[in-house]
Amino acid sequence: MPLGCLQLDQSASKKLSGLDDEEERRDFYLIISQMALICIASFDVDEKHLRIVLTDTTQMRMMIHSSVIIQNLSHSVGACTEPFYINLALQKQRVLYNSYGFILTETLEKICQGPNLAVKSALPFYNEGGVWKLLSDIEYHWLEKKTVPRNGKVSLPIQINILTGELLVNGLPPSRLPTLYEEHPVFRELFGRELIEVMPSDIPGTIFSSMKSYHGYNFAFGMDDSEPPQLVIVASANDEILDLIPRRILNNNLPASFIDDYVHWYNRQSGMVEFRPAKSAWCSSDSNWPLRDTGSAWVLKRPGQTLICPTSSTIKRICQNPRSLEEETYIHIIRDNTTFALNISLPRLRLDFSLEQGSSGIHRRQFRGMYVDKVQQIGTLVSYVDLRPRVGDVHRVVVKVNLDGNPLSGGLAGG
C-alpha cells in the first residue's frame, strides 16, 4: 500500500508543471498531501507490529518520505477543514509519535539507511556519504548529517525532523524559485511555466538547486550582477556538468541565427560549447554544432561541415556579391570538409550559393550552370543579382530577389 501511494504521488507531481491556475494547483497539492497521509495511515498498527514493519528500511523510507511530502506541501495546501483530511492529519501525528521512539532507541548506524532513502527520494541527487547524528540532546527528534562534496560542489548540512517530517538543507526548507527567476526571459524560453522545486545550492556561483531532475538534468540557478541581471543556469547529469552561455557573449562573433536559434551549453568535462537547437535544448546530438578550442582559435565544426568566420578579409572578398544582398551577420559560410567547397547561404532570402575548390566563380544553386557575375552593374542598393553562364554565352540573366527569397522576375541582358 505505501509504495503504490508514493508512486501515484510522484506521477501526480509531474502534472503540476502543466497547471497555471493557482486554484487548480492547490487542489492538486491537496490530493498529493492526502495520498501521503494515506501512506502514513497504513502504518497505524499496534506497537509490536510497528516495530517489525520499521525494521524494513524500505518501509521506514516510505513513512519518513511521506511525512516530508506533507510538511513541504503544508504551506501550499493551507488550512484544510475537510473532516477526512483532519482525521488523516491526526492519525499521522499518532503514527510518527509512536515511530520516532522506536527509531531513536535503535543505534543510528542501524537505522541510518531509512532516513538516507527518504532524503534520497525527496532529493534525488543527494549522496549518502556521512553519518546521521542527533542534532542535540535537547532536540533529540532532529537528525543531522553533511553531504559529501563532489565535482567541485560544497558540503551542505541536512537536517530532518522525525516527528514532523520537516526537511532542511543548509537551514532552509525546500521551496519554489523566486518570481524574479521564474519570470526571466531565459527561464521562460527553457522551462515555460514549469514549477521548479528548489533548495539551497551546493554549486559555487549559484543560489538554488532543483530538488529533482527535469528533462534528465538537475539544475542550479543564480543571478549575476549585470544590468539587466543575467540568469545563471548549471545543468548536471551523472558526471556531466553544463553551464549555460549567455547569448550576449557570442554577439558579433557568429551569424545571428547561430546565436538566436540555439541554446549554448559549455561542457566542463570536454571543454567544448555545444550548440543545441532552441526547440531541443535538452538533447545532445552528433548533428549539433560543437564549438572547440583548437589552441589558436575556437572552431565551430560538426561531422562533414565547418562554419567559416565571415569577417576575415579573404572571405569578405569572396562573398562581396552576396554581401550586396544581405547583412553580413545573416550570411552563413560553411565549408564541406570532404570536397572543400564553400556553401554560402542567405537564410532570410532563401538563397544559396557555392564556390567549388579551385574555382573563382560563385554559382547560385537554384540556377544550374549560372555563376554570379563579377560585374554587378545594377548596383548594391536593390536586391538584384547578375548571373552569367560559366563559359561561352555572352548573355546574362538578371534575377530580382523578393523578400521571401523567391525570384520575382528574370530577363536576358546583352553581354
LINNOR-V209532 format. One record per run of one state. SS is the DSSP state (helix for helix, strand for strand, loop for the rest). FROM is the first residue (numbers start at 1). LEN is the number of residues. If there is no record, write none. Layout:
BEGIN
ss:SS from:FROM len:LEN
ss:SS from:FROM len:LEN
END
This chain:
BEGIN
ss:loop from:1 len:1
ss:helix from:2 len:17
ss:loop from:19 len:3
ss:helix from:22 len:20
ss:loop from:42 len:5
ss:helix from:47 len:8
ss:loop from:55 len:2
ss:helix from:57 len:21
ss:loop from:78 len:5
ss:helix from:83 len:23
ss:loop from:106 len:2
ss:helix from:108 len:15
ss:loop from:123 len:10
ss:strand from:133 len:2
ss:loop from:135 len:7
ss:strand from:142 len:5
ss:loop from:147 len:6
ss:strand from:153 len:1
ss:loop from:154 len:3
ss:strand from:157 len:5
ss:loop from:162 len:5
ss:strand from:167 len:3
ss:loop from:170 len:2
ss:strand from:172 len:2
ss:loop from:174 len:1
ss:strand from:175 len:2
ss:loop from:177 len:2
ss:helix from:179 len:4
ss:loop from:183 len:2
ss:helix from:185 len:7
ss:loop from:192 len:5
ss:strand from:197 len:4
ss:loop from:201 len:2
ss:strand from:203 len:1
ss:loop from:204 len:4
ss:strand from:208 len:3
ss:loop from:211 len:3
ss:strand from:214 len:1
ss:loop from:215 len:2
ss:strand from:217 len:7
ss:loop from:224 len:7
ss:strand from:231 len:7
ss:loop from:238 len:2
ss:strand from:240 len:5
ss:loop from:245 len:2
ss:helix from:247 len:3
ss:loop from:250 len:6
ss:helix from:256 len:5
ss:loop from:261 len:1
ss:strand from:262 len:6
ss:loop from:268 len:5
ss:strand from:273 len:5
ss:helix from:278 len:3
ss:loop from:281 len:8
ss:strand from:289 len:5
ss:loop from:294 len:4
ss:strand from:298 len:5
ss:loop from:303 len:2
ss:strand from:305 len:3
ss:loop from:308 len:5
ss:helix from:313 len:6
ss:loop from:319 len:3
ss:helix from:322 len:3
ss:loop from:325 len:3
ss:helix from:328 len:3
ss:loop from:331 len:1
ss:strand from:332 len:5
ss:loop from:337 len:5
ss:strand from:342 len:5
ss:loop from:347 len:4
ss:strand from:351 len:5
ss:loop from:356 len:7
ss:strand from:363 len:2
ss:loop from:365 len:5
ss:strand from:370 len:3
ss:loop from:373 len:11
ss:strand from:384 len:6
ss:loop from:390 len:6
ss:strand from:396 len:6
ss:loop from:402 len:5
ss:strand from:407 len:7
ss:loop from:414 len:2
END
